[in-house]
Amino acid sequence: MNAYYVYILSSPTGTLYIGFTNDLIRRIYEHREKLVDGFTKRYNIYRLIYYEEYGDVNEARDREKQLKGWRRKKKLDLIRKMNPKFIDLYDEIIG
C-alpha cells in the first residue's frame, strides 16, 4: 500500500508552509538540509509541526489544496489539536 502525506512546516519565527509527498522522511530531510531552492529555503522553514497520512494520492492532494486555502488561524487551530506545543515532530517520524 502506498502512503501519501500532507504536512505543515514552520520557521522559528512562525512562517508556515504546507506540502504534499509520498516520502515524508525524505522530504522533511530535504527541507531541513535546504537541498531544494524555494520558499522553505528562503524563509528557513524546516520544523515539522503537523502531518496527515493518506492511502490515496488524490485525497492527499485535495487535502493539501484545502489546507492552503484556509486562513492562518484555522491552520493554527488544526495544528494545536495534534501538536499543542508546536514541537518539531521530525524525530518522531524517523523513529
PDB file of N, CA, C and O in Angstrom:
ATOM      1  N   MET A   1       0.836  -1.192   0.000  1.00  0.00           N
ATOM      2  CA  MET A   1       0.000   0.000   0.000  1.00  0.00           C
ATOM      3  C   MET A   1       0.877   1.250   0.000  1.00  0.00           C
ATOM      4  O   MET A   1       1.849   1.338   0.751  1.00  0.00           O
ATOM      5  N   ASN A   2       0.534   2.183  -0.824  1.00  0.00           N
ATOM      6  CA  ASN A   2       1.257   3.444  -0.878  1.00  0.00           C
ATOM      7  C   ASN A   2       0.744   4.377   0.201  1.00  0.00           C
ATOM      8  O   ASN A   2      -0.422   4.324   0.593  1.00  0.00           O
ATOM      9  N   ALA A   3       1.643   5.236   0.676  1.00  0.00           N
ATOM     10  CA  ALA A   3       1.266   6.247   1.657  1.00  0.00           C
ATOM     11  C   ALA A   3       1.622   7.616   1.091  1.00  0.00           C
ATOM     12  O   ALA A   3       2.653   7.797   0.442  1.00  0.00           O
ATOM     13  N   TYR A   4       0.750   8.561   1.354  1.00  0.00           N
ATOM     14  CA  TYR A   4       0.940   9.939   0.919  1.00  0.00           C
ATOM     15  C   TYR A   4       0.706  10.828   2.130  1.00  0.00           C
ATOM     16  O   TYR A   4      -0.128  10.525   2.983  1.00  0.00           O
ATOM     17  N   TYR A   5       1.437  11.908   2.198  1.00  0.00           N
ATOM     18  CA  TYR A   5       1.398  12.763   3.379  1.00  0.00           C
ATOM     19  C   TYR A   5       1.159  14.216   2.998  1.00  0.00           C
ATOM     20  O   TYR A   5       1.680  14.719   2.002  1.00  0.00           O
ATOM     21  N   VAL A   6       0.362  14.862   3.819  1.00  0.00           N
ATOM     22  CA  VAL A   6       0.205  16.307   3.794  1.00  0.00           C
ATOM     23  C   VAL A   6       0.871  16.785   5.083  1.00  0.00           C
ATOM     24  O   VAL A   6       0.625  16.238   6.158  1.00  0.00           O
ATOM     25  N   TYR A   7       1.704  17.795   4.966  1.00  0.00           N
ATOM     26  CA  TYR A   7       2.458  18.221   6.144  1.00  0.00           C
ATOM     27  C   TYR A   7       2.504  19.738   6.234  1.00  0.00           C
ATOM     28  O   TYR A   7       2.340  20.457   5.248  1.00  0.00           O
ATOM     29  N   ILE A   8       2.733  20.189   7.457  1.00  0.00           N
ATOM     30  CA  ILE A   8       2.905  21.625   7.696  1.00  0.00           C
ATOM     31  C   ILE A   8       4.241  21.813   8.399  1.00  0.00           C
ATOM     32  O   ILE A   8       4.535  21.164   9.403  1.00  0.00           O
ATOM     33  N   LEU A   9       5.037  22.716   7.849  1.00  0.00           N
ATOM     34  CA  LEU A   9       6.313  23.096   8.436  1.00  0.00           C
ATOM     35  C   LEU A   9       6.208  24.513   8.976  1.00  0.00           C
ATOM     36  O   LEU A   9       5.343  25.291   8.575  1.00  0.00           O
ATOM     37  N   SER A  10       7.112  24.825   9.894  1.00  0.00           N
ATOM     38  CA  SER A  10       7.162  26.161  10.459  1.00  0.00           C
ATOM     39  C   SER A  10       8.608  26.625  10.540  1.00  0.00           C
ATOM     40  O   SER A  10       9.525  25.823  10.717  1.00  0.00           O
ATOM     41  N   SER A  11       8.792  27.913  10.409  1.00  0.00           N
ATOM     42  CA  SER A  11      10.108  28.510  10.646  1.00  0.00           C
ATOM     43  C   SER A  11      10.193  28.857  12.130  1.00  0.00           C
ATOM     44  O   SER A  11       9.176  28.839  12.824  1.00  0.00           O
ATOM     45  N   PRO A  12      11.382  29.171  12.624  1.00  0.00           N
ATOM     46  CA  PRO A  12      11.497  29.606  14.022  1.00  0.00           C
ATOM     47  C   PRO A  12      10.659  30.852  14.327  1.00  0.00           C
ATOM     48  O   PRO A  12      10.290  31.088  15.478  1.00  0.00           O
ATOM     49  N   THR A  13      10.362  31.646  13.295  1.00  0.00           N
ATOM     50  CA  THR A  13       9.566  32.858  13.504  1.00  0.00           C
ATOM     51  C   THR A  13       8.074  32.643  13.255  1.00  0.00           C
ATOM     52  O   THR A  13       7.283  33.573  13.414  1.00  0.00           O
ATOM     53  N   GLY A  14       7.678  31.421  12.865  1.00  0.00           N
ATOM     54  CA  GLY A  14       6.260  31.109  12.723  1.00  0.00           C
ATOM     55  C   GLY A  14       5.690  31.126  11.321  1.00  0.00           C
ATOM     56  O   GLY A  14       4.483  30.959  11.148  1.00  0.00           O
ATOM     57  N   THR A  15       6.526  31.323  10.314  1.00  0.00           N
ATOM     58  CA  THR A  15       6.044  31.245   8.935  1.00  0.00           C
ATOM     59  C   THR A  15       5.677  29.798   8.632  1.00  0.00           C
ATOM     60  O   THR A  15       6.437  28.886   8.959  1.00  0.00           O
ATOM     61  N   LEU A  16       4.516  29.577   8.008  1.00  0.00           N
ATOM     62  CA  LEU A  16       4.033  28.227   7.731  1.00  0.00           C
ATOM     63  C   LEU A  16       4.199  27.865   6.263  1.00  0.00           C
ATOM     64  O   LEU A  16       4.179  28.721   5.379  1.00  0.00           O
ATOM     65  N   TYR A  17       4.364  26.564   6.034  1.00  0.00           N
ATOM     66  CA  TYR A  17       4.432  26.012   4.686  1.00  0.00           C
ATOM     67  C   TYR A  17       3.662  24.702   4.680  1.00  0.00           C
ATOM     68  O   TYR A  17       3.828  23.886   5.586  1.00  0.00           O
ATOM     69  N   ILE A  18       2.827  24.489   3.679  1.00  0.00           N
ATOM     70  CA  ILE A  18       2.061  23.253   3.549  1.00  0.00           C
ATOM     71  C   ILE A  18       2.541  22.527   2.301  1.00  0.00           C
ATOM     72  O   ILE A  18       2.655  23.119   1.228  1.00  0.00           O
ATOM     73  N   GLY A  19       2.820  21.240   2.457  1.00  0.00           N
ATOM     74  CA  GLY A  19       3.298  20.447   1.337  1.00  0.00           C
ATOM     75  C   GLY A  19       2.647  19.082   1.286  1.00  0.00           C
ATOM     76  O   GLY A  19       1.836  18.725   2.141  1.00  0.00           O
ATOM     77  N   PHE A  20       3.019  18.325   0.264  1.00  0.00           N
ATOM     78  CA  PHE A  20       2.450  17.016  -0.024  1.00  0.00           C
ATOM     79  C   PHE A  20       3.581  16.134  -0.563  1.00  0.00           C
ATOM     80  O   PHE A  20       4.374  16.591  -1.386  1.00  0.00           O
ATOM     81  N   THR A  21       3.666  14.885  -0.113  1.00  0.00           N
ATOM     82  CA  THR A  21       4.739  13.997  -0.547  1.00  0.00           C
ATOM     83  C   THR A  21       4.343  12.538  -0.389  1.00  0.00           C
ATOM     84  O   THR A  21       3.392  12.211   0.321  1.00  0.00           O
ATOM     85  N   ASN A  22       5.079  11.676  -1.053  1.00  0.00           N
ATOM     86  CA  ASN A  22       4.885  10.241  -0.851  1.00  0.00           C
ATOM     87  C   ASN A  22       6.001   9.648   0.007  1.00  0.00           C
ATOM     88  O   ASN A  22       6.011   8.444   0.261  1.00  0.00           O
ATOM     89  N   ASP A  23       6.940  10.481   0.455  1.00  0.00           N
ATOM     90  CA  ASP A  23       8.031  10.041   1.323  1.00  0.00           C
ATOM     91  C   ASP A  23       8.319  11.150   2.336  1.00  0.00           C
ATOM     92  O   ASP A  23       9.141  12.035   2.097  1.00  0.00           O
ATOM     93  N   LEU A  24       7.633  11.082   3.454  1.00  0.00           N
ATOM     94  CA  LEU A  24       7.697  12.167   4.438  1.00  0.00           C
ATOM     95  C   LEU A  24       9.103  12.349   4.999  1.00  0.00           C
ATOM     96  O   LEU A  24       9.579  13.480   5.103  1.00  0.00           O
ATOM     97  N   ILE A  25       9.765  11.276   5.357  1.00  0.00           N
ATOM     98  CA  ILE A  25      11.102  11.400   5.947  1.00  0.00           C
ATOM     99  C   ILE A  25      12.064  12.066   4.965  1.00  0.00           C
ATOM    100  O   ILE A  25      12.772  13.004   5.330  1.00  0.00           O
ATOM    101  N   ARG A  26      12.091  11.588   3.727  1.00  0.00           N
ATOM    102  CA  ARG A  26      12.985  12.173   2.726  1.00  0.00           C
ATOM    103  C   ARG A  26      12.677  13.647   2.494  1.00  0.00           C
ATOM    104  O   ARG A  26      13.581  14.480   2.425  1.00  0.00           O
ATOM    105  N   ARG A  27      11.394  13.955   2.377  1.00  0.00           N
ATOM    106  CA  ARG A  27      11.013  15.340   2.050  1.00  0.00           C
ATOM    107  C   ARG A  27      11.347  16.299   3.185  1.00  0.00           C
ATOM    108  O   ARG A  27      11.839  17.402   2.944  1.00  0.00           O
ATOM    109  N   ILE A  28      11.087  15.890   4.401  1.00  0.00           N
ATOM    110  CA  ILE A  28      11.410  16.770   5.537  1.00  0.00           C
ATOM    111  C   ILE A  28      12.918  16.937   5.654  1.00  0.00           C
ATOM    112  O   ILE A  28      13.399  18.028   5.960  1.00  0.00           O
ATOM    113  N   TYR A  29      13.666  15.866   5.415  1.00  0.00           N
ATOM    114  CA  TYR A  29      15.127  15.949   5.409  1.00  0.00           C
ATOM    115  C   TYR A  29      15.598  16.988   4.383  1.00  0.00           C
ATOM    116  O   TYR A  29      16.480  17.798   4.668  1.00  0.00           O
ATOM    117  N   GLU A  30      15.005  16.955   3.198  1.00  0.00           N
ATOM    118  CA  GLU A  30      15.371  17.920   2.159  1.00  0.00           C
ATOM    119  C   GLU A  30      15.112  19.355   2.612  1.00  0.00           C
ATOM    120  O   GLU A  30      15.915  20.248   2.343  1.00  0.00           O
ATOM    121  N   HIS A  31      13.993  19.574   3.300  1.00  0.00           N
ATOM    122  CA  HIS A  31      13.704  20.919   3.825  1.00  0.00           C
ATOM    123  C   HIS A  31      14.712  21.296   4.903  1.00  0.00           C
ATOM    124  O   HIS A  31      15.235  22.411   4.904  1.00  0.00           O
ATOM    125  N   ARG A  32      14.983  20.383   5.808  1.00  0.00           N
ATOM    126  CA  ARG A  32      15.894  20.666   6.924  1.00  0.00           C
ATOM    127  C   ARG A  32      17.308  21.000   6.448  1.00  0.00           C
ATOM    128  O   ARG A  32      17.971  21.881   6.994  1.00  0.00           O
ATOM    129  N   GLU A  33      17.751  20.281   5.423  1.00  0.00           N
ATOM    130  CA  GLU A  33      19.110  20.467   4.919  1.00  0.00           C
ATOM    131  C   GLU A  33      19.199  21.523   3.809  1.00  0.00           C
ATOM    132  O   GLU A  33      20.270  21.782   3.260  1.00  0.00           O
ATOM    133  N   LYS A  34      18.033  22.128   3.494  1.00  0.00           N
ATOM    134  CA  LYS A  34      17.961  23.191   2.480  1.00  0.00           C
ATOM    135  C   LYS A  34      18.527  22.715   1.130  1.00  0.00           C
ATOM    136  O   LYS A  34      19.306  23.413   0.481  1.00  0.00           O
ATOM    137  N   LEU A  35      18.109  21.507   0.734  1.00  0.00           N
ATOM    138  CA  LEU A  35      18.595  20.895  -0.502  1.00  0.00           C
ATOM    139  C   LEU A  35      17.853  21.375  -1.738  1.00  0.00           C
ATOM    140  O   LEU A  35      18.328  21.180  -2.857  1.00  0.00           O
ATOM    141  N   VAL A  36      16.700  21.998  -1.556  1.00  0.00           N
ATOM    142  CA  VAL A  36      15.896  22.455  -2.680  1.00  0.00           C
ATOM    143  C   VAL A  36      15.665  23.965  -2.542  1.00  0.00           C
ATOM    144  O   VAL A  36      15.201  24.450  -1.510  1.00  0.00           O
ATOM    145  N   ASP A  37      15.999  24.680  -3.599  1.00  0.00           N
ATOM    146  CA  ASP A  37      15.756  26.128  -3.589  1.00  0.00           C
ATOM    147  C   ASP A  37      14.264  26.400  -3.565  1.00  0.00           C
ATOM    148  O   ASP A  37      13.475  25.616  -4.093  1.00  0.00           O
ATOM    149  N   GLY A  38      13.879  27.501  -2.957  1.00  0.00           N
ATOM    150  CA  GLY A  38      12.480  27.885  -2.943  1.00  0.00           C
ATOM    151  C   GLY A  38      12.084  28.556  -1.641  1.00  0.00           C
ATOM    152  O   GLY A  38      12.921  29.038  -0.877  1.00  0.00           O
ATOM    153  N   PHE A  39      10.783  28.571  -1.416  1.00  0.00           N
ATOM    154  CA  PHE A  39      10.188  29.280  -0.282  1.00  0.00           C
ATOM    155  C   PHE A  39      10.750  28.812   1.058  1.00  0.00           C
ATOM    156  O   PHE A  39      11.118  29.636   1.895  1.00  0.00           O
ATOM    157  N   THR A  40      10.820  27.495   1.268  1.00  0.00           N
ATOM    158  CA  THR A  40      11.251  26.989   2.582  1.00  0.00           C
ATOM    159  C   THR A  40      12.718  27.305   2.840  1.00  0.00           C
ATOM    160  O   THR A  40      13.096  27.615   3.970  1.00  0.00           O
ATOM    161  N   LYS A  41      13.533  27.230   1.818  1.00  0.00           N
ATOM    162  CA  LYS A  41      14.945  27.570   1.988  1.00  0.00           C
ATOM    163  C   LYS A  41      15.099  29.059   2.268  1.00  0.00           C
ATOM    164  O   LYS A  41      15.837  29.462   3.167  1.00  0.00           O
ATOM    165  N   ARG A  42      14.394  29.865   1.489  1.00  0.00           N
ATOM    166  CA  ARG A  42      14.495  31.323   1.619  1.00  0.00           C
ATOM    167  C   ARG A  42      14.066  31.812   2.994  1.00  0.00           C
ATOM    168  O   ARG A  42      14.669  32.732   3.546  1.00  0.00           O
ATOM    169  N   TYR A  43      13.009  31.189   3.556  1.00  0.00           N
ATOM    170  CA  TYR A  43      12.463  31.659   4.832  1.00  0.00           C
ATOM    171  C   TYR A  43      12.805  30.755   6.013  1.00  0.00           C
ATOM    172  O   TYR A  43      12.203  30.872   7.080  1.00  0.00           O
ATOM    173  N   ASN A  44      13.782  29.842   5.821  1.00  0.00           N
ATOM    174  CA  ASN A  44      14.273  28.993   6.903  1.00  0.00           C
ATOM    175  C   ASN A  44      13.150  28.178   7.559  1.00  0.00           C
ATOM    176  O   ASN A  44      13.032  28.134   8.784  1.00  0.00           O
ATOM    177  N   ILE A  45      12.341  27.546   6.733  1.00  0.00           N
ATOM    178  CA  ILE A  45      11.194  26.767   7.199  1.00  0.00           C
ATOM    179  C   ILE A  45      11.577  25.292   7.161  1.00  0.00           C
ATOM    180  O   ILE A  45      11.774  24.723   6.087  1.00  0.00           O
ATOM    181  N   TYR A  46      11.682  24.676   8.340  1.00  0.00           N
ATOM    182  CA  TYR A  46      12.148  23.293   8.391  1.00  0.00           C
ATOM    183  C   TYR A  46      11.536  22.453   9.514  1.00  0.00           C
ATOM    184  O   TYR A  46      11.734  21.238   9.533  1.00  0.00           O
ATOM    185  N   ARG A  47      10.814  23.050  10.431  1.00  0.00           N
ATOM    186  CA  ARG A  47      10.279  22.325  11.585  1.00  0.00           C
ATOM    187  C   ARG A  47       8.943  21.663  11.227  1.00  0.00           C
ATOM    188  O   ARG A  47       7.980  22.351  10.887  1.00  0.00           O
ATOM    189  N   LEU A  48       8.886  20.337  11.303  1.00  0.00           N
ATOM    190  CA  LEU A  48       7.658  19.595  11.031  1.00  0.00           C
ATOM    191  C   LEU A  48       6.748  19.713  12.250  1.00  0.00           C
ATOM    192  O   LEU A  48       7.074  19.205  13.323  1.00  0.00           O
ATOM    193  N   ILE A  49       5.610  20.381  12.084  1.00  0.00           N
ATOM    194  CA  ILE A  49       4.716  20.578  13.224  1.00  0.00           C
ATOM    195  C   ILE A  49       3.363  19.893  13.055  1.00  0.00           C
ATOM    196  O   ILE A  49       2.558  19.867  13.985  1.00  0.00           O
ATOM    197  N   TYR A  50       3.110  19.335  11.857  1.00  0.00           N
ATOM    198  CA  TYR A  50       1.826  18.666  11.617  1.00  0.00           C
ATOM    199  C   TYR A  50       1.940  17.804  10.376  1.00  0.00           C
ATOM    200  O   TYR A  50       2.614  18.162   9.411  1.00  0.00           O
ATOM    201  N   TYR A  51       1.264  16.652  10.417  1.00  0.00           N
ATOM    202  CA  TYR A  51       1.163  15.842   9.202  1.00  0.00           C
ATOM    203  C   TYR A  51      -0.049  14.924   9.281  1.00  0.00           C
ATOM    204  O   TYR A  51      -0.542  14.601  10.362  1.00  0.00           O
ATOM    205  N   GLU A  52      -0.513  14.514   8.110  1.00  0.00           N
ATOM    206  CA  GLU A  52      -1.615  13.570   7.962  1.00  0.00           C
ATOM    207  C   GLU A  52      -1.185  12.531   6.926  1.00  0.00           C
ATOM    208  O   GLU A  52      -0.475  12.858   5.975  1.00  0.00           O
ATOM    209  N   GLU A  53      -1.609  11.296   7.107  1.00  0.00           N
ATOM    210  CA  GLU A  53      -1.279  10.220   6.173  1.00  0.00           C
ATOM    211  C   GLU A  53      -2.526   9.775   5.420  1.00  0.00           C
ATOM    212  O   GLU A  53      -3.613   9.673   5.990  1.00  0.00           O
ATOM    213  N   TYR A  54      -2.348   9.513   4.135  1.00  0.00           N
ATOM    214  CA  TYR A  54      -3.445   9.065   3.269  1.00  0.00           C
ATOM    215  C   TYR A  54      -2.991   7.867   2.450  1.00  0.00           C
ATOM    216  O   TYR A  54      -1.805   7.728   2.151  1.00  0.00           O
ATOM    217  N   GLY A  55      -3.910   7.023   2.096  1.00  0.00           N
ATOM    218  CA  GLY A  55      -3.633   5.891   1.228  1.00  0.00           C
ATOM    219  C   GLY A  55      -3.920   6.187  -0.228  1.00  0.00           C
ATOM    220  O   GLY A  55      -3.572   5.399  -1.107  1.00  0.00           O
ATOM    221  N   ASP A  56      -4.548   7.313  -0.485  1.00  0.00           N
ATOM    222  CA  ASP A  56      -4.939   7.683  -1.844  1.00  0.00           C
ATOM    223  C   ASP A  56      -4.301   9.018  -2.218  1.00  0.00           C
ATOM    224  O   ASP A  56      -4.445  10.006  -1.497  1.00  0.00           O
ATOM    225  N   VAL A  57      -3.605   9.042  -3.334  1.00  0.00           N
ATOM    226  CA  VAL A  57      -2.892  10.241  -3.761  1.00  0.00           C
ATOM    227  C   VAL A  57      -3.842  11.409  -3.992  1.00  0.00           C
ATOM    228  O   VAL A  57      -3.505  12.548  -3.670  1.00  0.00           O
ATOM    229  N   ASN A  58      -5.015  11.146  -4.540  1.00  0.00           N
ATOM    230  CA  ASN A  58      -5.958  12.238  -4.813  1.00  0.00           C
ATOM    231  C   ASN A  58      -6.513  12.845  -3.534  1.00  0.00           C
ATOM    232  O   ASN A  58      -6.707  14.058  -3.457  1.00  0.00           O
ATOM    233  N   GLU A  59      -6.771  12.014  -2.534  1.00  0.00           N
ATOM    234  CA  GLU A  59      -7.237  12.541  -1.238  1.00  0.00           C
ATOM    235  C   GLU A  59      -6.181  13.455  -0.630  1.00  0.00           C
ATOM    236  O   GLU A  59      -6.499  14.534  -0.131  1.00  0.00           O
ATOM    237  N   ALA A  60      -4.929  13.022  -0.674  1.00  0.00           N
ATOM    238  CA  ALA A  60      -3.851  13.823  -0.095  1.00  0.00           C
ATOM    239  C   ALA A  60      -3.689  15.143  -0.842  1.00  0.00           C
ATOM    240  O   ALA A  60      -3.530  16.198  -0.227  1.00  0.00           O
ATOM    241  N   ARG A  61      -3.731  15.077  -2.151  1.00  0.00           N
ATOM    242  CA  ARG A  61      -3.580  16.295  -2.961  1.00  0.00           C
ATOM    243  C   ARG A  61      -4.739  17.268  -2.701  1.00  0.00           C
ATOM    244  O   ARG A  61      -4.540  18.478  -2.589  1.00  0.00           O
ATOM    245  N   ASP A  62      -5.944  16.715  -2.609  1.00  0.00           N
ATOM    246  CA  ASP A  62      -7.117  17.560  -2.330  1.00  0.00           C
ATOM    247  C   ASP A  62      -7.015  18.197  -0.948  1.00  0.00           C
ATOM    248  O   ASP A  62      -7.375  19.361  -0.767  1.00  0.00           O
ATOM    249  N   ARG A  63      -6.523  17.433   0.027  1.00  0.00           N
ATOM    250  CA  ARG A  63      -6.390  17.964   1.387  1.00  0.00           C
ATOM    251  C   ARG A  63      -5.344  19.076   1.428  1.00  0.00           C
ATOM    252  O   ARG A  63      -5.532  20.085   2.109  1.00  0.00           O
ATOM    253  N   GLU A  64      -4.244  18.891   0.702  1.00  0.00           N
ATOM    254  CA  GLU A  64      -3.224  19.932   0.649  1.00  0.00           C
ATOM    255  C   GLU A  64      -3.833  21.229   0.116  1.00  0.00           C
ATOM    256  O   GLU A  64      -3.632  22.299   0.692  1.00  0.00           O
ATOM    257  N   LYS A  65      -4.568  21.129  -0.970  1.00  0.00           N
ATOM    258  CA  LYS A  65      -5.211  22.309  -1.545  1.00  0.00           C
ATOM    259  C   LYS A  65      -6.191  22.940  -0.570  1.00  0.00           C
ATOM    260  O   LYS A  65      -6.263  24.163  -0.454  1.00  0.00           O
ATOM    261  N   GLN A  66      -6.949  22.097   0.132  1.00  0.00           N
ATOM    262  CA  GLN A  66      -7.912  22.611   1.111  1.00  0.00           C
ATOM    263  C   GLN A  66      -7.201  23.398   2.203  1.00  0.00           C
ATOM    264  O   GLN A  66      -7.595  24.521   2.517  1.00  0.00           O
ATOM    265  N   LEU A  67      -6.152  22.812   2.783  1.00  0.00           N
ATOM    266  CA  LEU A  67      -5.426  23.481   3.868  1.00  0.00           C
ATOM    267  C   LEU A  67      -4.785  24.782   3.395  1.00  0.00           C
ATOM    268  O   LEU A  67      -4.772  25.770   4.129  1.00  0.00           O
ATOM    269  N   LYS A  68      -4.263  24.786   2.194  1.00  0.00           N
ATOM    270  CA  LYS A  68      -3.648  26.007   1.663  1.00  0.00           C
ATOM    271  C   LYS A  68      -4.666  27.132   1.518  1.00  0.00           C
ATOM    272  O   LYS A  68      -4.303  28.308   1.547  1.00  0.00           O
ATOM    273  N   GLY A  69      -5.930  26.779   1.363  1.00  0.00           N
ATOM    274  CA  GLY A  69      -6.975  27.778   1.231  1.00  0.00           C
ATOM    275  C   GLY A  69      -7.496  28.319   2.556  1.00  0.00           C
ATOM    276  O   GLY A  69      -8.243  29.297   2.584  1.00  0.00           O
ATOM    277  N   TRP A  70      -7.101  27.683   3.644  1.00  0.00           N
ATOM    278  CA  TRP A  70      -7.568  28.127   4.962  1.00  0.00           C
ATOM    279  C   TRP A  70      -6.838  29.382   5.412  1.00  0.00           C
ATOM    280  O   TRP A  70      -5.716  29.662   4.988  1.00  0.00           O
ATOM    281  N   ARG A  71      -7.511  30.134   6.287  1.00  0.00           N
ATOM    282  CA  ARG A  71      -6.873  31.271   6.947  1.00  0.00           C
ATOM    283  C   ARG A  71      -5.879  30.752   7.989  1.00  0.00           C
ATOM    284  O   ARG A  71      -5.994  29.622   8.464  1.00  0.00           O
ATOM    285  N   ARG A  72      -4.922  31.579   8.328  1.00  0.00           N
ATOM    286  CA  ARG A  72      -3.862  31.194   9.271  1.00  0.00           C
ATOM    287  C   ARG A  72      -4.426  30.686  10.598  1.00  0.00           C
ATOM    288  O   ARG A  72      -3.949  29.680  11.122  1.00  0.00           O
ATOM    289  N   LYS A  73      -5.425  31.360  11.141  1.00  0.00           N
ATOM    290  CA  LYS A  73      -5.988  30.960  12.438  1.00  0.00           C
ATOM    291  C   LYS A  73      -6.536  29.534  12.383  1.00  0.00           C
ATOM    292  O   LYS A  73      -6.331  28.757  13.315  1.00  0.00           O
ATOM    293  N   LYS A  74      -7.213  29.193  11.323  1.00  0.00           N
ATOM    294  CA  LYS A  74      -7.773  27.851  11.192  1.00  0.00           C
ATOM    295  C   LYS A  74      -6.655  26.801  11.090  1.00  0.00           C
ATOM    296  O   LYS A  74      -6.784  25.707  11.639  1.00  0.00           O
ATOM    297  N   LYS A  75      -5.576  27.126  10.400  1.00  0.00           N
ATOM    298  CA  LYS A  75      -4.429  26.231  10.310  1.00  0.00           C
ATOM    299  C   LYS A  75      -3.811  26.020  11.693  1.00  0.00           C
ATOM    300  O   LYS A  75      -3.495  24.894  12.076  1.00  0.00           O
ATOM    301  N   LEU A  76      -3.645  27.105  12.429  1.00  0.00           N
ATOM    302  CA  LEU A  76      -3.058  27.009  13.764  1.00  0.00           C
ATOM    303  C   LEU A  76      -3.948  26.198  14.703  1.00  0.00           C
ATOM    304  O   LEU A  76      -3.439  25.434  15.524  1.00  0.00           O
ATOM    305  N   ASP A  77      -5.251  26.350  14.598  1.00  0.00           N
ATOM    306  CA  ASP A  77      -6.177  25.557  15.411  1.00  0.00           C
ATOM    307  C   ASP A  77      -6.034  24.070  15.095  1.00  0.00           C
ATOM    308  O   ASP A  77      -6.056  23.238  16.002  1.00  0.00           O
ATOM    309  N   LEU A  78      -5.891  23.735  13.830  1.00  0.00           N
ATOM    310  CA  LEU A  78      -5.701  22.342  13.416  1.00  0.00           C
ATOM    311  C   LEU A  78      -4.400  21.788  13.998  1.00  0.00           C
ATOM    312  O   LEU A  78      -4.385  20.681  14.537  1.00  0.00           O
ATOM    313  N   ILE A  79      -3.328  22.539  13.894  1.00  0.00           N
ATOM    314  CA  ILE A  79      -2.030  22.108  14.421  1.00  0.00           C
ATOM    315  C   ILE A  79      -2.127  21.873  15.921  1.00  0.00           C
ATOM    316  O   ILE A  79      -1.618  20.873  16.428  1.00  0.00           O
ATOM    317  N   ARG A  80      -2.774  22.785  16.633  1.00  0.00           N
ATOM    318  CA  ARG A  80      -2.885  22.662  18.098  1.00  0.00           C
ATOM    319  C   ARG A  80      -3.580  21.375  18.533  1.00  0.00           C
ATOM    320  O   ARG A  80      -3.280  20.847  19.604  1.00  0.00           O
ATOM    321  N   LYS A  81      -4.499  20.865  17.721  1.00  0.00           N
ATOM    322  CA  LYS A  81      -5.194  19.620  18.082  1.00  0.00           C
ATOM    323  C   LYS A  81      -4.242  18.434  18.101  1.00  0.00           C
ATOM    324  O   LYS A  81      -4.381  17.548  18.945  1.00  0.00           O
ATOM    325  N   MET A  82      -3.289  18.400  17.198  1.00  0.00           N
ATOM    326  CA  MET A  82      -2.331  17.291  17.123  1.00  0.00           C
ATOM    327  C   MET A  82      -1.064  17.575  17.920  1.00  0.00           C
ATOM    328  O   MET A  82      -0.470  16.667  18.502  1.00  0.00           O
ATOM    329  N   ASN A  83      -0.663  18.823  17.941  1.00  0.00           N
ATOM    330  CA  ASN A  83       0.641  19.205  18.475  1.00  0.00           C
ATOM    331  C   ASN A  83       0.510  20.517  19.247  1.00  0.00           C
ATOM    332  O   ASN A  83       0.957  21.562  18.775  1.00  0.00           O
ATOM    333  N   PRO A  84      -0.104  20.467  20.434  1.00  0.00           N
ATOM    334  CA  PRO A  84      -0.405  21.707  21.165  1.00  0.00           C
ATOM    335  C   PRO A  84       0.811  22.571  21.507  1.00  0.00           C
ATOM    336  O   PRO A  84       0.678  23.784  21.670  1.00  0.00           O
ATOM    337  N   LYS A  85       1.984  21.966  21.617  1.00  0.00           N
ATOM    338  CA  LYS A  85       3.181  22.731  21.960  1.00  0.00           C
ATOM    339  C   LYS A  85       4.018  23.087  20.739  1.00  0.00           C
ATOM    340  O   LYS A  85       5.097  23.666  20.866  1.00  0.00           O
ATOM    341  N   PHE A  86       3.515  22.739  19.548  1.00  0.00           N
ATOM    342  CA  PHE A  86       4.204  23.050  18.299  1.00  0.00           C
ATOM    343  C   PHE A  86       5.648  22.532  18.292  1.00  0.00           C
ATOM    344  O   PHE A  86       6.558  23.198  17.799  1.00  0.00           O
ATOM    345  N   ILE A  87       5.834  21.335  18.846  1.00  0.00           N
ATOM    346  CA  ILE A  87       7.177  20.757  18.862  1.00  0.00           C
ATOM    347  C   ILE A  87       7.516  20.210  17.469  1.00  0.00           C
ATOM    348  O   ILE A  87       6.627  19.888  16.681  1.00  0.00           O
ATOM    349  N   ASP A  88       8.793  20.116  17.192  1.00  0.00           N
ATOM    350  CA  ASP A  88       9.258  19.559  15.920  1.00  0.00           C
ATOM    351  C   ASP A  88       9.061  18.045  15.971  1.00  0.00           C
ATOM    352  O   ASP A  88       9.617  17.375  16.841  1.00  0.00           O
ATOM    353  N   LEU A  89       8.277  17.510  15.050  1.00  0.00           N
ATOM    354  CA  LEU A  89       7.918  16.094  15.038  1.00  0.00           C
ATOM    355  C   LEU A  89       8.883  15.242  14.210  1.00  0.00           C
ATOM    356  O   LEU A  89       8.636  14.049  14.032  1.00  0.00           O
ATOM    357  N   TYR A  90       9.956  15.811  13.708  1.00  0.00           N
ATOM    358  CA  TYR A  90      10.862  15.081  12.844  1.00  0.00           C
ATOM    359  C   TYR A  90      11.443  13.838  13.537  1.00  0.00           C
ATOM    360  O   TYR A  90      11.476  12.758  12.947  1.00  0.00           O
ATOM    361  N   ASP A  91      11.893  13.988  14.766  1.00  0.00           N
ATOM    362  CA  ASP A  91      12.455  12.838  15.482  1.00  0.00           C
ATOM    363  C   ASP A  91      11.419  11.728  15.655  1.00  0.00           C
ATOM    364  O   ASP A  91      11.769  10.548  15.649  1.00  0.00           O
ATOM    365  N   GLU A  92      10.166  12.093  15.806  1.00  0.00           N
ATOM    366  CA  GLU A  92       9.091  11.119  15.949  1.00  0.00           C
ATOM    367  C   GLU A  92       8.931  10.287  14.678  1.00  0.00           C
ATOM    368  O   GLU A  92       8.700   9.081  14.762  1.00  0.00           O
ATOM    369  N   ILE A  93       9.048  10.901  13.521  1.00  0.00           N
ATOM    370  CA  ILE A  93       8.804  10.149  12.280  1.00  0.00           C
ATOM    371  C   ILE A  93      10.014   9.325  11.844  1.00  0.00           C
ATOM    372  O   ILE A  93       9.856   8.358  11.099  1.00  0.00           O
ATOM    373  N   ILE A  94      11.227   9.688  12.294  1.00  0.00           N
ATOM    374  CA  ILE A  94      12.387   8.910  11.899  1.00  0.00           C
ATOM    375  C   ILE A  94      12.619   7.740  12.851  1.00  0.00           C
ATOM    376  O   ILE A  94      13.456   6.875  12.594  1.00  0.00           O
ATOM    377  N   GLY A  95      11.876   7.724  13.944  1.00  0.00           N
ATOM    378  CA  GLY A  95      11.927   6.586  14.859  1.00  0.00           C
ATOM    379  C   GLY A  95      13.030   6.694  15.834  1.00  0.00           C
ATOM    380  O   GLY A  95      13.202   5.809  16.672  1.00  0.00           O
TER     381      GLY A  95
END
